[in-house]
C-alpha cells in the first residue's frame, strides 16, 4: 500500500504543488515591486521546471534516500529551487524602466492559483481513496 502513496502520480502532484507555490511567490514579488525603478519581473517556466523536478527523482531536495522502493521518501520538495526561473520583461511604457504590468501579473496570479487548487483537490481525492481503503481493511479484520 505504501507504494500507492509514493507512486509516480503522487510524486508528480507533490512536485506540481511545490512549483505552483514557488511560482505564486515569484508573481507576488513582481506585484510587490510594481513601483520599483528598473525592476524586471521574473516567472517560472512551469512545464520545464516540472520536467526537471521529475528527472531529479527522489533526491530533488537533497535529503533522505530510500533504501527500499516501498518506503515513503519523506521529502517535501520545499527546498527545491528550479533552474527555470526566468526574467520576463513585459513591454511597458514605464518611464522608470519597471517592466511589471500589474494587470498581466494579476491574471497570471489568478490562473496559477486556480491550477494550484485543482492539483490540491486531486491530491485530496487520492488521500480520500486511501482513507477509504484503510477503513475497509480495518473493518474486514
DAPE-V527295 format. One record per pair of residues at least 4 apart in sequence whose C-alpha atoms are under 8 Angstrom apart, sorted by the first residue. I is the first residue (numbers start at 1). J is the second residue. If there is no record, write none. Layout:
I;J / I;J
This chain:
1;5 / 2;6 / 2;70 / 2;71 / 2;72 / 3;7 / 3;69 / 3;70 / 3;71 / 3;72 / 5;10 / 5;72 / 6;10 / 6;11 / 6;70 / 6;71 / 6;72 / 6;73 / 7;11 / 8;12 / 9;13 / 10;14 / 10;123 / 11;15 / 12;16 / 12;54 / 13;17 / 13;119 / 13;120 / 13;122 / 13;123 / 14;18 / 14;76 / 14;77 / 15;19 / 15;50 / 15;53 / 15;54 / 15;77 / 16;20 / 16;50 / 16;116 / 16;119 / 17;21 / 17;116 / 17;119 / 17;120 / 18;22 / 18;77 / 18;78 / 19;23 / 19;46 / 19;49 / 19;50 / 20;24 / 20;46 / 20;112 / 20;113 / 20;115 / 20;116 / 21;25 / 21;116 / 22;26 / 22;44 / 23;27 / 23;43 / 23;44 / 23;46 / 23;112 / 24;28 / 24;109 / 24;112 / 24;113 / 25;29 / 26;30 / 26;42 / 26;43 / 26;44 / 27;31 / 27;41 / 27;42 / 27;43 / 27;105 / 27;108 / 27;109 / 28;32 / 28;109 / 29;33 / 30;34 / 30;40 / 30;41 / 30;42 / 30;100 / 30;105 / 31;100 / 31;102 / 31;105 / 31;106 / 33;39 / 33;100 / 34;39 / 34;98 / 34;100 / 34;101 / 34;102 / 35;98 / 36;98 / 37;96 / 37;97 / 37;98 / 38;96 / 38;97 / 38;98 / 38;99 / 39;97 / 39;98 / 39;99 / 39;100 / 40;87 / 40;88 / 40;89 / 40;98 / 40;99 / 40;100 / 41;87 / 41;88 / 41;89 / 41;90 / 41;99 / 41;100 / 42;85 / 42;86 / 42;87 / 42;88 / 42;89 / 43;85 / 43;86 / 43;87 / 43;88 / 44;49 / 44;84 / 44;85 / 44;86 / 45;49 / 45;84 / 45;85 / 45;86 / 46;50 / 46;84 / 47;51 / 48;52 / 48;84 / 49;53 / 49;82 / 49;83 / 49;84 / 50;54 / 51;55 / 52;56 / 52;82 / 53;57 / 53;60 / 53;82 / 56;60 / 58;65 / 58;66 / 58;73 / 58;75 / 59;63 / 59;64 / 59;65 / 60;77 / 60;80 / 61;75 / 61;76 / 61;77 / 61;78 / 61;79 / 61;80 / 63;75 / 64;73 / 64;74 / 64;75 / 65;73 / 66;71 / 66;72 / 66;73 / 67;71 / 89;99 / 89;100 / 90;99 / 90;100 / 90;101 / 91;99 / 92;98 / 92;99 / 92;100 / 92;101 / 94;98 / 94;99 / 100;105 / 101;105 / 102;106 / 103;107 / 104;108 / 105;109 / 106;110 / 107;111 / 108;112 / 109;113 / 110;114 / 111;115 / 112;116 / 113;117 / 114;118 / 115;119 / 116;120 / 117;121 / 118;122 / 119;123 / 120;124 / 121;125 / 122;126 / 123;127 / 124;128 / 125;129 / 126;130 / 127;131 / 128;132 / 129;133 / 130;134 / 131;135 / 132;136 / 133;137 / 134;138 / 135;139 / 136;140 / 137;141
